[in-house]
Amino acid sequence: MVTSPFQTTIGTTPVQAVSSHEKRTALGIANLHSTAMVYYSTDPGVTTSSGFPIFPKTVRDLNIGLGDDPTRSIYVVSDTVSTTIAISEQYKGA
């Protein structure tokens, strides 16, 4: 089952994008901003120096079939005060 994507606005303070879910098999995080960078991590203290980058207008997919662990909580931060991201989740069993 794929959930309906949702959008949220993030800034320069780390926030939780999704909480952990043991049945999630895939997670997509899209950076919808045209110039801002987004960084993600399983660490709630993610920074622009410690997180994995998501470049402007691109998507980062975490997929269990590719060896990723989309079941964990993900935290995000941006290098800009107002950056819109979109999140899509997929779960097994549906």
MARVO-967773 format. One record per atom (N, C-alpha, C): atom name; x, y, z; residue in one letter; residue number from 1. Coordinates in steps of 0.02 Angstrom, whole numbers, plus 32768, in hexadecimal, padded with zeros to 4 digits. Each point is the difference from the previous one (the first is absolute). Layout:
<fizas>
CA  X  Y  Z  a  NUM
...
</fizas>
This chain:
<fizas>
N  802A  7FC5  8000  m  1
CA  7FD6  803B  8000  m  1
C  802D  803E  8000  m  1
N  7FF1  802F  7FD4  v  2
CA  8023  803F  7FFE  v  2
C  7FD3  8035  801F  v  2
N  801A  8026  802F  t  3
CA  7FD8  8035  801E  t  3
C  8000  803D  7FD2  t  3
N  7FCF  802A  8009  s  4
CA  7FFF  803F  7FDB  s  4
C  803A  802B  8016  s  4
N  8026  801A  7FD0  p  5
CA  8038  802C  8013  p  5
C  7FE6  803D  8026  p  5
N  8027  8018  802D  f  6
CA  7FEE  803D  8023  f  6
C  803B  8030  7FFD  f  6
N  7FF2  803F  8006  q  7
CA  8034  8034  7FFF  q  7
C  8004  8021  8044  q  7
N  803C  8016  8010  t  8
CA  800C  8026  803D  t  8
C  8038  8032  7FF3  t  8
N  8002  8033  8027  t  9
CA  8035  8032  7FFA  t  9
C  8031  7FF8  8039  t  9
N  8040  7FFF  7FF0  i  10
CA  8034  7FF9  8033  i  10
C  802E  803C  7FFC  i  10
N  802C  8006  8031  g  11
CA  802F  8038  8002  g  11
C  8043  7FEB  8019  g  11
N  8021  802D  8022  t  12
CA  8045  7FF5  8016  t  12
C  8005  7FDD  8043  t  12
N  7FC7  7FEE  801D  t  13
CA  7FFF  7FD8  803E  t  13
C  7FE9  7FB9  7FEF  t  13
N  8024  7FCD  8016  p  14
CA  7FED  7FBB  7FEF  p  14
C  7FBA  7FEF  8019  p  14
N  7FDB  7FDB  7FD6  v  15
CA  7FBE  7FE7  8012  v  15
C  7FF9  7FB7  7FE9  v  15
N  7FD2  7FDE  8020  q  16
CA  7FF3  7FBB  7FEC  q  16
C  7FD2  8000  7FC3  q  16
N  8017  7FE2  7FCA  a  17
CA  7FD7  7FFB  7FC3  a  17
C  7FCF  7FC7  8005  a  17
N  8016  7FC7  8019  v  18
CA  7FD4  7FC5  800C  v  18
C  8019  7FDC  803E  v  18
N  7FD0  7FE3  8023  s  19
CA  8013  7FD6  8039  s  19
C  800D  7FB9  7FE7  s  19
N  801E  7FD7  802B  s  20
CA  8010  7FBC  7FEC  s  20
C  7FBF  7FD8  7FF5  s  20
N  8004  7FD0  7FD2  h  21
CA  7FC8  7FD4  7FF3  h  21
C  801B  7FBF  7FE3  h  21
N  7FF7  7FCA  8025  e  22
CA  801F  7FC0  7FED  e  22
C  7FE7  7FE3  7FBF  e  22
N  7FC6  8015  7FE8  k  23
CA  7FE5  7FE4  7FC1  k  23
C  800D  802C  7FC3  k  23
N  8023  8038  800A  r  24
CA  800F  802B  7FC7  r  24
C  8037  7FE0  7FD6  r  24
N  7FF4  7FF9  7FBF  t  25
CA  8030  7FE1  7FD3  t  25
C  8024  8032  7FD4  t  25
N  7FE3  803B  7FF8  a  26
CA  8020  8034  7FD6  a  26
C  7FEA  8044  8019  a  26
N  802D  802F  7FF7  l  27
CA  7FF4  8045  8015  l  27
C  8021  802E  7FCD  l  27
N  7FDA  8031  7FE8  g  28
CA  801B  8031  7FD2  g  28
C  7FFD  8045  8020  g  28
N  8037  8025  7FFC  i  29
CA  8002  8045  8018  i  29
C  8014  802C  7FC5  i  29
N  7FD3  802D  7FED  a  30
CA  800D  802C  7FC7  a  30
C  800E  8047  8019  a  30
N  8036  801C  7FE8  n  31
CA  8010  8046  800E  n  31
C  7FE1  8029  7FC8  n  31
N  7FCA  8025  8010  l  32
CA  7FDB  8024  7FCD  l  32
C  801B  8047  7FF4  l  32
N  8032  8014  8026  h  33
CA  801B  8044  7FF9  h  33
C  802F  8003  7FC4  h  33
N  8003  803A  7FE1  s  34
CA  8029  8007  7FC4  s  34
C  804A  800D  800E  s  34
N  8011  8016  803D  t  35
CA  8047  800D  800F  t  35
C  8017  7FE4  8043  t  35
N  7FD4  7FF4  802E  a  36
CA  8013  7FEA  8043  a  36
C  8016  7FB7  8001  a  36
N  802D  7FF1  802D  m  37
CA  8015  7FBB  800D  m  37
C  7FDA  7FE6  803D  m  37
N  7FEF  7FC0  7FFF  v  38
CA  7FE2  7FDE  8039  v  38
C  8030  7FC9  8014  v  38
N  8005  7FF4  8041  y  39
CA  802B  7FCB  801A  y  39
C  7FD7  7FD3  802D  y  39
N  800C  7FBE  7FFC  y  40
CA  7FD9  7FD1  8029  y  40
C  802E  7FD0  8025  y  40
N  7FE5  7FE4  8036  s  41
CA  8026  7FD1  8028  s  41
C  7FCF  7FDC  802F  s  41
N  8018  7FCA  801E  t  42
CA  7FDA  7FE0  8036  t  42
C  8010  8021  8043  t  42
N  802E  802E  8000  d  43
CA  8015  8025  803C  d  43
C  7FD4  803E  8009  d  43
N  7FDE  8007  8039  p  44
CA  7FD6  803B  800A  p  44
C  8027  8042  8000  p  44
N  8041  7FFC  8009  g  45
CA  802A  803C  7FFF  g  45
C  8020  800D  7FBC  g  45
N  7FE0  7FE8  7FCA  v  46
CA  801C  8008  7FBD  v  46
C  8010  804A  7FF2  v  46
N  8038  800A  7FDE  t  47
CA  8015  8043  7FEC  t  47
C  800F  8000  7FB5  t  47
N  800D  803B  7FE5  t  48
CA  8014  8004  7FBA  t  48
C  8046  7FE2  7FF5  t  48
N  8024  7FF6  8035  s  49
CA  8043  7FE1  7FFB  s  49
C  7FFE  7FB4  800A  s  49
N  7FCF  7FE8  8026  s  50
CA  7FFF  7FB9  8011  s  50
C  7FCD  7FD7  7FD8  s  50
N  7FCF  8020  7FE1  g  51
CA  7FCB  7FDC  7FDD  g  51
C  8012  7FEE  7FB9  g  51
N  7FD8  7FD3  7FE4  f  52
CA  8007  7FED  7FBA  f  52
C  7FDB  8034  7FD6  f  52
N  801D  801A  7FCA  p  53
CA  7FE0  8036  7FDA  p  53
C  7FC9  7FE7  7FD2  p  53
N  7FCD  802B  7FF8  i  54
CA  7FCE  7FF9  7FCC  i  54
C  8002  8042  7FDA  i  54
N  8017  7FFC  7FC3  f  55
CA  800A  803C  7FD8  f  55
C  7FBD  801E  7FEB  f  55
N  7FFF  8041  7FEE  p  56
CA  7FC3  8020  7FEA  p  56
C  7FDE  7FDA  7FC7  p  56
N  7FBE  7FFB  8006  k  57
CA  7FD6  7FE0  7FCC  k  57
C  8012  7FB7  7FF3  k  57
N  8018  7FDD  8034  t  58
CA  800E  7FB9  7FF9  t  58
C  7FDE  7FD9  8039  t  58
N  8000  7FBE  7FF8  v  59
CA  7FE0  7FD3  8030  v  59
C  8034  7FCE  8019  v  59
N  7FFC  7FF1  8040  r  60
CA  8029  7FCA  801D  r  60
C  7FD0  7FC9  8013  r  60
N  800B  7FC5  7FE4  d  61
CA  7FD7  7FC6  800F  d  61
C  8026  7FD0  802D  d  61
N  7FE0  7FEB  8035  l  62
CA  801B  7FCB  802C  l  62
C  7FD4  7FC3  7FF5  l  62
N  801E  7FCA  7FE9  n  63
CA  7FD9  7FC5  7FED  n  63
C  801F  7FC2  801F  n  63
N  7FD8  7FDA  8024  i  64
CA  8019  7FC5  8022  i  64
C  801D  7FCD  7FCE  i  64
N  7FE4  7FFE  7FC3  g  65
CA  8018  7FD3  7FCD  g  65
C  8045  8011  7FE5  g  65
N  8016  803D  800E  l  66
CA  8043  8017  7FEA  l  66
C  8032  8001  8039  l  66
N  7FEB  7FE5  803A  g  67
CA  802E  7FFD  8039  g  67
C  7FFA  803A  802F  g  67
N  7FD2  802F  7FF3  d  68
CA  7FF5  8038  802E  d  68
C  7FD4  7FEA  803A  d  68
N  7FFC  8029  8033  d  69
CA  7FD4  7FF2  8039  d  69
C  7FCD  8038  8007  d  69
N  7FC8  7FFC  7FDB  p  70
CA  7FCE  8035  8004  p  70
C  7FD3  7FFB  803D  p  70
N  800D  7FCF  802C  t  71
CA  7FD6  7FF7  803B  t  71
C  8010  8030  8038  t  71
N  8039  801F  7FFD  r  72
CA  8018  802C  8037  r  72
C  7FE3  8046  7FFA  r  72
N  8001  8023  8038  s  73
CA  7FED  8047  8000  s  73
C  8032  8027  7FD7  s  73
N  7FE8  8031  7FDB  i  74
CA  802B  802A  7FD6  i  74
C  7FF6  8049  8015  i  74
N  8038  8022  8007  y  75
CA  8001  8047  8013  y  75
C  801D  8028  7FC6  y  75
N  7FE8  803D  7FF7  v  76
CA  8016  8029  7FC9  v  76
C  800F  8047  8017  v  76
N  802A  8022  7FDA  v  77
CA  8010  8046  800C  v  77
C  8012  801E  7FBC  v  77
N  7FF7  8041  7FFA  s  78
CA  8011  8022  7FC2  s  78
C  8034  8036  800D  s  78
N  801F  8017  7FCA  d  79
CA  802E  8038  8007  d  79
C  7FDC  8043  7FF5  d  79
N  7FBE  7FFD  7FF9  t  80
CA  7FD6  803A  7FF4  t  80
C  7FC6  7FFF  8032  t  80
N  7FE9  803A  8014  v  81
CA  7FCD  8004  8035  v  81
C  7FBC  7FE5  7FEC  v  81
N  7FF1  7FFB  7FC0  s  82
CA  7FBF  7FE7  7FEB  s  82
C  8007  7FD5  7FC1  s  82
N  8000  7FBF  800A  t  83
CA  8008  7FD0  7FC9  t  83
C  7FC8  7FCD  8003  t  83
N  7FDD  7FF9  7FC9  t  84
CA  7FCA  7FCE  7FFD  t  84
C  801B  7FBE  7FE8  t  84
N  7FED  7FCB  8025  i  85
CA  8011  7FBC  7FEC  i  85
C  7FC0  7FD8  7FF9  i  85
N  8003  7FCA  7FDA  a  86
CA  7FC8  7FD2  7FFA  a  86
C  8018  7FBB  8016  a  86
N  7FD4  7FDC  8022  i  87
CA  8010  7FBE  801B  i  87
C  7FCE  7FCD  7FE4  i  87
N  8019  7FC7  7FEA  s  88
CA  7FD5  7FC9  7FEA  s  88
C  8019  7FC1  8023  s  88
N  7FD1  7FD7  8018  e  89
CA  8011  7FC3  8023  e  89
C  7FDD  7FC4  7FE0  e  89
N  8021  7FC6  8004  q  90
CA  7FE2  7FC3  7FE8  q  90
C  8007  7FCB  8037  q  90
N  7FCB  7FD8  8008  y  91
CA  7FFE  7FCF  8035  y  91
C  7FF3  7FBA  7FE4  y  91
N  801B  7FCD  8021  k  92
CA  7FF3  7FBB  7FEA  k  92
C  7FBC  7FEA  801B  k  92
N  7FE6  7FCE  7FE0  g  93
CA  7FC1  7FE3  8017  g  93
C  7FC2  801F  7FE2  g  93
N  800A  8029  7FCE  a  94
CA  7FC4  801F  7FE1  a  94
C  800A  8005  7FB6  a  94
</fizas>
